[in-house]
Amino acid sequence: MDARTDIRHIPLCVDLDGTLLAADTLWEGVAIVLFRNPFMIFAMLYWLCRGKARLKYEIATRSGRTAADWPYREAVLARLEREKALGRPIVLVTGAAESVALAIAEHVGVFSSVLHSSADLNLTSTRKRAALIERFGEGGFDYMGNSRDDVPVFDAARKAIVVAPDAAAEKWRRSHDAERLDTGRTSAFMALKSIRVHQWAKNVLIGVPAVLNHDILNVSAVLNSVYAFFAFSFLASAVYVINDLSDLTNDRRHPKKRNRPLASGAMSVPMGLAIAVCLVLASLSITLLLPLEFALVLAFYAVTTTAYTFFLKRKLLVDVFALAGLYTVRIVAGSAATGTELSFWLLSFSIFFFLSLALVKRYVELHDYEGGDGQQVPGRGYMADDYEMVGQAGVASAFTAALVLALYIHSKEMMEMYTEPWALWPLCPLILYMLLRIWMLARRGMLHEDPVVFIMRDWRSLVTMSIGATLVVFGALGV
């Protein structure tokens, strides 16, 4: 029998980045090293001047990634298992550094041999083609790849199997009628998910000062509130992307966050960075239309949320106070954008209200690790058993928010601003109902998203807020 007609004699050579892995080991390694120490960018430029192979080698020695930390394509793994069961030799052929390639090969356990880059040789494109021809002969191997760099290797292979291809690889596949292994959605369909448009609902808080100051018929105030909404939303989305980039390893170990676009590998690191930069530029452009005070508040938000991303979110309790403060900053931003005066009572109420919501957000996360027997929650300053204490603090904050609201309603400022201030008293039980219901759902394991976003989507919460808004209008206008 001709060896070329018997697949037991035809090795299946498999690319790593973008093929076996739904990620690029170099880009992720660069991101990890830079998030730890941004000044490493100068060292990276020096390594790159010595060649891409040297850059890969240096990054691999510093990233600290284990083989289990990478997102593997399940469809590719299943195919390799089937091929191995047929007695076929499987070879990992990658441009990744030696330490990365060998660790992954050992972890997967299907490869008979490994070809990889060294500190002096970047095993990609024509160099990979030459190495495979030298070892197996032209047409003496099948090849599984995904990118432009793999096209020369496709041409030398007996058979090509294309996985999640880029534009060049897909063009080659169509012209050669090659097999495409289905791996689900690609990054182009996940980009919108990564910026979390649903989280923009939080930024409705920017309009609160104008509404409470009875400026909703002031065209300038309304227009500035809209501008501020989008400036905040774009910047917040950029921060979400950066946060996901900085927390890839922890997200992949989380039962729910592992499905995020970057953590799952559905969106690449370069695309994530490009989206973040575009969002920041859009936010800055809109900010030019608003008062300087708003720009200062937005800058404070940017600094604080960046500190939260890289440092504060890993600190016990500091993280929830920071989150509550970031919610309140949105109200301050609305005041700065419209020139309305901030009330001490409004700020006090918002701090306790959003502290309760921040605590419920952390409670839901800790609830996923319930029964962890002292298990440290990855990327947080909490133990799994802390969820009860967090819950108690959150419920206490809810009652404190209602108390501050009651004092606010009875204040001299409220009496002067509203013609029927007595109509506002039902707001206290309404606020308690909404917060305590959220806490009960969290305790039952039925709350699966950010609580502020939940409020904006939940019909009962929306009805409660509508009743509250009606009471505020009635209290302001009377009969």
GUDREN-150513 format. One line per 10 residues: number of its first residue (from 1); their letters; for each residue x, y, z of C-alpha. Coordinates in Angstrom, 1 decimal, always signed. Last residue first. Layout:
N
NUM) a) X Y Z ~ ...
//
This chain:
479
479) vglagfvvlt) -52.9 +68.8 +41.9 ~ -49.3 +69.0 +43.1 ~ -46.5 +69.9 +40.7 ~ -43.4 +68.7 +42.6 ~ -45.0 +66.0 +44.8 ~ -47.0 +64.7 +41.8 ~ -43.9 +64.5 +39.7 ~ -41.9 +62.7 +42.5 ~ -44.8 +60.4 +43.1 ~ -45.0 +59.5 +39.5
469) agismtvlsr) -41.3 +58.8 +39.4 ~ -41.6 +56.5 +42.4 ~ -44.5 +54.6 +40.7 ~ -42.3 +54.3 +37.6 ~ -39.4 +53.1 +39.7 ~ -41.5 +50.3 +41.2 ~ -42.8 +49.4 +37.8 ~ -39.3 +49.2 +36.4 ~ -38.2 +47.1 +39.4 ~ -41.0 +44.7 +38.8
459) wdrmifvvpd) -40.3 +44.6 +35.0 ~ -36.6 +43.7 +35.6 ~ -34.4 +45.0 +32.8 ~ -33.1 +48.3 +34.3 ~ -33.0 +46.8 +37.8 ~ -30.9 +43.9 +36.5 ~ -28.4 +46.3 +34.9 ~ -27.9 +47.9 +38.3 ~ -27.7 +44.5 +39.9 ~ -24.9 +43.3 +37.5
449) ehlmgrralm) -25.9 +39.9 +36.3 ~ -27.0 +36.4 +37.4 ~ -29.4 +36.9 +40.2 ~ -31.4 +33.7 +40.8 ~ -29.1 +32.1 +43.3 ~ -31.7 +32.1 +46.0 ~ -29.7 +34.6 +48.1 ~ -29.3 +36.8 +45.1 ~ -33.1 +36.8 +44.5 ~ -33.6 +37.7 +48.2
439) wirllmylil) -31.0 +40.5 +47.9 ~ -32.7 +41.9 +44.8 ~ -36.1 +41.8 +46.6 ~ -34.5 +43.7 +49.5 ~ -33.3 +46.4 +47.3 ~ -36.6 +47.0 +45.4 ~ -38.8 +46.7 +48.4 ~ -36.6 +49.0 +50.5 ~ -36.7 +51.6 +47.8 ~ -40.5 +51.4 +47.5
429) pclpwlawpe) -40.8 +51.5 +51.3 ~ -38.9 +54.8 +51.4 ~ -40.5 +56.3 +48.2 ~ -43.9 +56.1 +49.9 ~ -42.9 +59.4 +51.7 ~ -42.7 +61.4 +48.6 ~ -46.4 +62.5 +48.5 ~ -45.9 +64.3 +51.8 ~ -43.6 +66.8 +50.0 ~ -46.6 +68.3 +48.1
419) tymemmeksh) -45.4 +71.6 +46.8 ~ -41.9 +70.4 +46.4 ~ -38.7 +72.5 +46.4 ~ -39.1 +74.3 +49.7 ~ -40.0 +71.2 +51.8 ~ -37.2 +69.3 +50.1 ~ -34.6 +71.9 +51.0 ~ -35.9 +72.0 +54.6 ~ -35.3 +68.3 +55.1 ~ -38.1 +65.8 +55.8
409) iylalvlaat) -37.7 +64.0 +52.4 ~ -34.0 +63.9 +52.9 ~ -34.4 +62.3 +56.4 ~ -36.5 +59.6 +54.8 ~ -34.0 +59.1 +52.0 ~ -31.2 +58.7 +54.6 ~ -33.3 +56.0 +56.3 ~ -34.0 +54.2 +53.1 ~ -30.3 +54.2 +52.2 ~ -29.5 +52.9 +55.7
399) fasavgaqgv) -31.9 +50.0 +55.2 ~ -30.2 +49.0 +52.0 ~ -26.7 +49.4 +53.6 ~ -27.7 +46.9 +56.3 ~ -28.8 +44.5 +53.6 ~ -25.4 +44.8 +52.0 ~ -23.4 +44.4 +55.2 ~ -25.3 +41.2 +56.1 ~ -24.8 +39.8 +52.6 ~ -21.1 +40.5 +52.7
389) meyddamygr) -20.8 +38.7 +56.0 ~ -22.6 +35.7 +54.6 ~ -20.5 +35.7 +51.4 ~ -17.2 +35.5 +53.3 ~ -17.1 +31.7 +53.2 ~ -15.6 +31.7 +49.7 ~ -12.6 +33.8 +50.9 ~ -12.3 +37.3 +49.7 ~ -9.5 +39.6 +48.4 ~ -10.4 +38.9 +44.8
379) gpvqqgdgge) -8.5 +37.7 +41.7 ~ -9.4 +34.0 +42.2 ~ -11.7 +33.5 +45.3 ~ -9.6 +32.0 +48.0 ~ -11.1 +28.8 +49.3 ~ -11.8 +28.7 +53.0 ~ -14.0 +25.6 +52.8 ~ -15.4 +26.3 +49.3 ~ -18.9 +25.7 +50.4 ~ -20.2 +28.6 +48.4
369) ydhlevyrkv) -17.9 +29.5 +45.5 ~ -20.7 +30.7 +43.2 ~ -22.1 +32.6 +46.2 ~ -19.0 +34.7 +46.2 ~ -19.8 +36.2 +42.8 ~ -23.4 +36.8 +43.8 ~ -22.2 +38.4 +47.0 ~ -19.8 +40.7 +45.1 ~ -22.7 +42.1 +43.1 ~ -24.8 +42.3 +46.2
359) lalslfffis) -22.1 +44.3 +47.9 ~ -22.0 +46.8 +45.0 ~ -25.8 +47.1 +45.1 ~ -25.8 +47.8 +48.8 ~ -22.9 +50.3 +48.3 ~ -25.0 +51.8 +45.5 ~ -27.8 +52.7 +47.9 ~ -25.5 +53.8 +50.7 ~ -23.5 +56.2 +48.6 ~ -26.5 +57.3 +46.6
349) fsllwfslet) -28.4 +58.4 +49.7 ~ -25.5 +60.5 +51.0 ~ -24.9 +62.1 +47.6 ~ -28.6 +63.0 +47.3 ~ -28.7 +64.3 +50.9 ~ -25.7 +66.6 +50.3 ~ -27.5 +68.0 +47.3 ~ -25.6 +68.8 +44.1 ~ -26.2 +72.0 +42.3 ~ -27.0 +71.9 +38.6
339) gtaasgavir) -24.4 +73.0 +36.0 ~ -25.6 +70.5 +33.4 ~ -22.4 +68.5 +32.7 ~ -21.0 +69.0 +36.2 ~ -24.3 +67.8 +37.9 ~ -24.4 +64.8 +35.6 ~ -20.8 +64.0 +36.4 ~ -21.6 +64.1 +40.1 ~ -24.4 +61.6 +39.5 ~ -21.9 +59.4 +37.6
329) vtylgalafv) -19.4 +59.7 +40.4 ~ -22.0 +58.1 +42.7 ~ -21.7 +54.8 +40.7 ~ -17.9 +55.0 +40.9 ~ -18.1 +55.6 +44.6 ~ -20.2 +52.5 +45.1 ~ -17.7 +50.5 +43.1 ~ -14.8 +51.9 +45.1 ~ -16.5 +51.0 +48.4 ~ -17.1 +47.5 +47.0
319) dvllkrklff) -13.4 +47.0 +46.0 ~ -12.1 +48.4 +49.3 ~ -14.0 +45.6 +51.0 ~ -11.0 +43.2 +50.7 ~ -8.6 +44.4 +48.1 ~ -8.2 +42.7 +44.7 ~ -10.6 +45.1 +42.9 ~ -8.5 +48.0 +44.1 ~ -5.3 +47.1 +42.1 ~ -5.3 +46.9 +38.4
309) tyatttvayf) -9.0 +47.4 +37.4 ~ -9.9 +49.5 +40.4 ~ -7.0 +51.8 +39.8 ~ -8.2 +52.1 +36.2 ~ -11.7 +52.9 +37.5 ~ -10.3 +55.6 +39.7 ~ -8.1 +57.2 +37.1 ~ -10.9 +57.2 +34.5 ~ -13.5 +58.4 +36.9 ~ -11.3 +61.3 +38.0
299) alvlafelpl) -10.8 +62.1 +34.3 ~ -14.5 +62.1 +33.8 ~ -15.0 +64.4 +36.8 ~ -12.4 +66.8 +35.3 ~ -13.9 +66.7 +31.9 ~ -17.3 +67.5 +33.5 ~ -15.9 +70.5 +35.2 ~ -14.4 +71.7 +31.9 ~ -17.9 +72.0 +30.5 ~ -19.1 +69.8 +27.6
289) lltislsalv) -18.6 +69.6 +23.9 ~ -14.9 +68.6 +24.2 ~ -16.1 +65.6 +26.2 ~ -17.6 +64.2 +23.0 ~ -14.2 +63.9 +21.3 ~ -12.7 +62.4 +24.5 ~ -15.3 +59.6 +24.6 ~ -14.8 +58.8 +20.9 ~ -11.0 +58.6 +21.4 ~ -11.4 +56.3 +24.4
279) lcvaialgmp) -13.8 +54.0 +22.5 ~ -11.4 +53.8 +19.5 ~ -8.5 +52.9 +21.8 ~ -10.5 +50.2 +23.6 ~ -11.7 +48.6 +20.3 ~ -8.1 +48.5 +19.0 ~ -6.9 +46.8 +22.2 ~ -9.6 +44.2 +22.0 ~ -8.9 +43.5 +18.4 ~ -5.2 +43.0 +19.2
269) vsmagsalpr) -6.1 +40.7 +22.1 ~ -8.3 +38.5 +19.9 ~ -12.0 +37.9 +20.3 ~ -13.6 +34.5 +20.6 ~ -10.6 +33.5 +22.8 ~ -12.9 +32.4 +25.6 ~ -11.3 +34.9 +28.0 ~ -11.5 +37.7 +25.4 ~ -15.1 +37.2 +24.4 ~ -16.4 +36.4 +27.9
259) nrkkphrrdn) -17.3 +32.7 +28.4 ~ -14.8 +32.1 +31.2 ~ -16.7 +34.8 +33.2 ~ -19.3 +32.2 +34.1 ~ -17.5 +29.4 +35.9 ~ -14.5 +31.5 +36.7 ~ -11.0 +30.0 +36.0 ~ -10.9 +31.6 +32.6 ~ -11.7 +34.9 +34.1 ~ -8.8 +34.6 +36.5
249) tldsldnivy) -6.3 +34.1 +33.7 ~ -7.7 +36.8 +31.4 ~ -7.8 +39.5 +34.1 ~ -5.9 +42.3 +32.5 ~ -7.5 +41.9 +29.1 ~ -10.9 +41.8 +30.7 ~ -10.3 +45.0 +32.6 ~ -9.0 +46.7 +29.4 ~ -12.2 +45.7 +27.6 ~ -14.4 +46.9 +30.5
239) vasalfsfaf) -12.4 +50.1 +30.7 ~ -13.1 +50.8 +27.0 ~ -16.8 +50.2 +27.7 ~ -16.7 +52.7 +30.6 ~ -15.1 +55.3 +28.3 ~ -17.7 +54.9 +25.7 ~ -20.5 +55.0 +28.2 ~ -19.2 +58.0 +30.0 ~ -18.9 +60.1 +26.9 ~ -22.3 +58.7 +25.7
229) fayvsnlvas) -24.1 +59.8 +28.8 ~ -22.3 +63.1 +29.0 ~ -23.5 +64.0 +25.6 ~ -27.1 +63.1 +26.5 ~ -26.9 +65.1 +29.8 ~ -25.6 +68.0 +27.8 ~ -28.6 +67.9 +25.5 ~ -31.0 +67.6 +28.5 ~ -29.4 +70.6 +30.3 ~ -29.4 +72.7 +27.1
219) vnlidhnlva) -33.0 +71.9 +26.3 ~ -34.3 +72.8 +29.8 ~ -37.6 +71.0 +30.0 ~ -36.1 +68.3 +32.3 ~ -34.6 +70.9 +34.5 ~ -36.7 +70.1 +37.6 ~ -33.6 +69.9 +39.9 ~ -34.3 +66.3 +40.6 ~ -34.4 +65.6 +36.8 ~ -31.2 +67.5 +36.1
209) pvgilvnkaw) -29.4 +65.8 +38.9 ~ -30.6 +62.3 +37.9 ~ -29.5 +62.5 +34.2 ~ -26.1 +61.1 +34.8 ~ -27.7 +58.1 +36.6 ~ -28.7 +56.9 +33.1 ~ -25.1 +55.8 +33.0 ~ -25.8 +52.5 +34.7 ~ -27.9 +51.5 +31.6 ~ -24.6 +51.6 +29.6
199) qhvrisklam) -23.9 +48.1 +31.1 ~ -26.1 +46.6 +28.4 ~ -23.6 +47.9 +25.8 ~ -21.1 +45.4 +27.2 ~ -18.0 +46.4 +25.2 ~ -17.0 +42.8 +24.7 ~ -20.5 +41.8 +23.4 ~ -20.2 +44.1 +20.5 ~ -16.8 +42.6 +19.5 ~ -18.2 +39.0 +19.6
189) fastrgtdlr) -19.4 +38.6 +16.1 ~ -16.1 +39.8 +14.5 ~ -14.2 +37.6 +17.0 ~ -15.5 +34.4 +15.5 ~ -18.5 +32.2 +16.3 ~ -18.4 +28.5 +16.2 ~ -15.4 +26.2 +15.7 ~ -16.3 +24.6 +12.3 ~ -13.4 +22.8 +10.7 ~ -13.0 +24.0 +7.1
179) eadhsrrwke) -11.9 +21.5 +4.5 ~ -10.3 +22.8 +1.4 ~ -12.0 +23.8 -1.8 ~ -8.7 +25.2 -3.2 ~ -10.0 +28.7 -4.0 ~ -12.3 +28.7 -1.0 ~ -9.6 +27.7 +1.4 ~ -7.1 +30.2 +0.0 ~ -9.5 +33.0 +0.5 ~ -10.3 +31.8 +4.0
169) aaadpavvia) -6.6 +31.7 +4.9 ~ -6.1 +35.3 +3.6 ~ -9.2 +36.7 +5.4 ~ -8.5 +35.0 +8.8 ~ -9.5 +31.4 +9.3 ~ -11.3 +29.8 +12.2 ~ -9.7 +26.4 +11.4 ~ -8.6 +25.3 +7.9 ~ -7.7 +21.7 +7.3 ~ -5.2 +21.3 +4.4
159) kraadfvpvd) -4.4 +18.1 +2.6 ~ -1.1 +16.8 +1.1 ~ +0.6 +19.8 +2.5 ~ +3.0 +22.1 +0.6 ~ +0.4 +24.7 -0.4 ~ -1.1 +24.7 +3.1 ~ +2.3 +25.5 +4.5 ~ +2.6 +28.6 +2.3 ~ -0.9 +29.6 +3.5 ~ -0.1 +29.2 +7.2
149) drsngmydfg) +1.3 +32.7 +7.7 ~ -2.0 +34.1 +6.4 ~ -3.8 +32.3 +9.2 ~ -5.7 +29.3 +10.5 ~ -3.9 +26.0 +10.4 ~ -4.2 +22.2 +10.2 ~ -1.7 +20.5 +8.0 ~ -1.6 +17.1 +6.4 ~ +1.8 +15.6 +5.7 ~ +3.9 +14.0 +2.9
139) gegfreilaa) +2.9 +16.4 +0.2 ~ +6.4 +17.8 +0.1 ~ +8.7 +15.6 +2.2 ~ +8.2 +14.7 +5.8 ~ +11.1 +16.2 +7.7 ~ +12.6 +18.6 +5.2 ~ +9.2 +19.5 +3.9 ~ +8.0 +20.2 +7.4 ~ +11.0 +22.5 +8.2 ~ +10.7 +24.3 +4.9
129) rkrtstlnld) +7.0 +25.0 +5.4 ~ +7.6 +26.3 +9.0 ~ +10.3 +28.6 +7.6 ~ +8.0 +29.7 +4.8 ~ +5.3 +30.8 +7.3 ~ +6.4 +30.5 +11.0 ~ +9.2 +28.9 +13.0 ~ +10.8 +32.0 +14.4 ~ +14.4 +30.9 +14.8 ~ +17.0 +32.5 +17.2
119) asshlvssfv) +15.5 +32.1 +20.6 ~ +13.8 +28.9 +19.4 ~ +10.5 +28.3 +17.6 ~ +8.7 +25.0 +17.8 ~ +8.4 +21.5 +16.3 ~ +6.8 +19.0 +18.6 ~ +6.4 +15.2 +18.5 ~ +4.0 +12.3 +19.1 ~ +1.2 +14.7 +20.1 ~ -2.0 +13.6 +21.8
109) gvheaialav) -1.3 +14.5 +25.5 ~ -3.0 +17.9 +25.7 ~ -1.0 +19.0 +28.7 ~ +2.3 +17.6 +27.4 ~ +1.9 +19.4 +24.1 ~ +0.9 +22.6 +25.9 ~ +4.0 +22.5 +28.1 ~ +6.3 +21.7 +25.2 ~ +4.9 +24.5 +23.0 ~ +5.0 +27.2 +25.7
99) seaagtvlvi) +8.6 +26.4 +26.9 ~ +9.8 +26.2 +23.2 ~ +8.4 +29.6 +22.2 ~ +5.4 +29.7 +19.8 ~ +5.9 +29.5 +16.0 ~ +4.2 +26.1 +16.1 ~ +4.1 +22.6 +14.7 ~ +2.4 +20.1 +17.0 ~ +2.7 +16.7 +15.4 ~ +0.0 +14.0 +15.5
89) prglakerel) +0.9 +10.5 +14.3 ~ -2.2 +8.5 +13.2 ~ -3.2 +5.3 +14.9 ~ -6.9 +5.7 +14.2 ~ -7.4 +6.7 +17.8 ~ -4.9 +9.6 +17.2 ~ -7.2 +10.9 +14.5 ~ -10.2 +10.8 +16.7 ~ -8.4 +12.5 +19.6 ~ -7.1 +15.2 +17.2
79) ralvaerypw) -10.7 +15.9 +15.9 ~ -12.0 +16.2 +19.5 ~ -9.2 +18.6 +20.4 ~ -9.9 +20.7 +17.3 ~ -13.7 +20.9 +18.1 ~ -12.9 +21.8 +21.7 ~ -10.7 +24.8 +20.8 ~ -8.5 +25.3 +23.7 ~ -8.5 +28.5 +25.8 ~ -5.1 +28.8 +27.6
69) daatrgsrta) -4.5 +28.7 +31.4 ~ -4.1 +24.9 +31.6 ~ -0.8 +25.1 +29.9 ~ +0.6 +27.3 +32.6 ~ +1.2 +31.0 +32.1 ~ +3.9 +32.8 +34.0 ~ +4.3 +35.5 +31.4 ~ +8.1 +36.1 +32.0 ~ +9.9 +33.2 +30.2 ~ +7.4 +33.2 +27.4
59) ieyklrakgr) +7.9 +36.9 +26.8 ~ +11.7 +36.5 +26.5 ~ +11.4 +33.6 +24.0 ~ +8.7 +35.3 +21.9 ~ +10.7 +38.5 +21.7 ~ +13.8 +36.6 +20.7 ~ +11.9 +34.9 +17.9 ~ +10.6 +38.2 +16.7 ~ +14.1 +39.4 +16.1 ~ +16.8 +41.4 +17.9
49) clwylmafim) +14.9 +44.6 +17.3 ~ +11.9 +42.9 +18.9 ~ +14.0 +42.2 +22.0 ~ +14.8 +45.9 +22.3 ~ +11.2 +47.0 +21.7 ~ +10.1 +44.5 +24.4 ~ +12.6 +46.0 +26.9 ~ +11.1 +49.4 +26.3 ~ +7.5 +48.1 +26.7 ~ +8.6 +46.6 +30.1
39) fpnrflviav) +7.8 +50.0 +31.5 ~ +4.2 +49.0 +31.7 ~ +4.9 +46.5 +34.5 ~ +2.4 +43.9 +35.5 ~ -0.1 +44.9 +32.8 ~ +2.8 +45.0 +30.3 ~ +3.8 +41.4 +31.1 ~ +0.3 +40.0 +30.8 ~ -0.5 +41.9 +27.6 ~ +2.8 +40.7 +25.9
29) gewltdaall) +2.0 +37.1 +27.0 ~ -1.5 +37.4 +25.5 ~ -0.1 +38.7 +22.2 ~ +2.6 +36.0 +22.1 ~ +0.3 +33.1 +23.0 ~ -2.3 +34.0 +20.4 ~ -5.8 +32.8 +21.4 ~ -8.5 +30.2 +20.5 ~ -5.8 +27.5 +20.9 ~ -5.4 +24.5 +18.7
19) tgdldvclpi) -5.8 +26.8 +15.7 ~ -5.5 +30.5 +16.6 ~ -2.0 +30.0 +17.9 ~ -1.0 +26.3 +17.8 ~ -0.6 +24.8 +14.3 ~ -1.2 +21.2 +13.8 ~ +0.6 +18.6 +11.7 ~ -1.3 +15.4 +10.9 ~ +1.3 +12.8 +10.0 ~ +0.6 +10.6 +7.0
9) hridtradm) +1.7 +7.0 +7.6 ~ -1.4 +6.0 +9.5 ~ -3.3 +8.0 +7.0 ~ -2.7 +5.3 +4.4 ~ -2.9 +6.7 +0.8 ~ +0.5 +8.4 +1.0 ~ +2.2 +5.3 +2.3 ~ +1.3 +3.5 -0.9 ~ +0.0 +0.0 +0.0
//
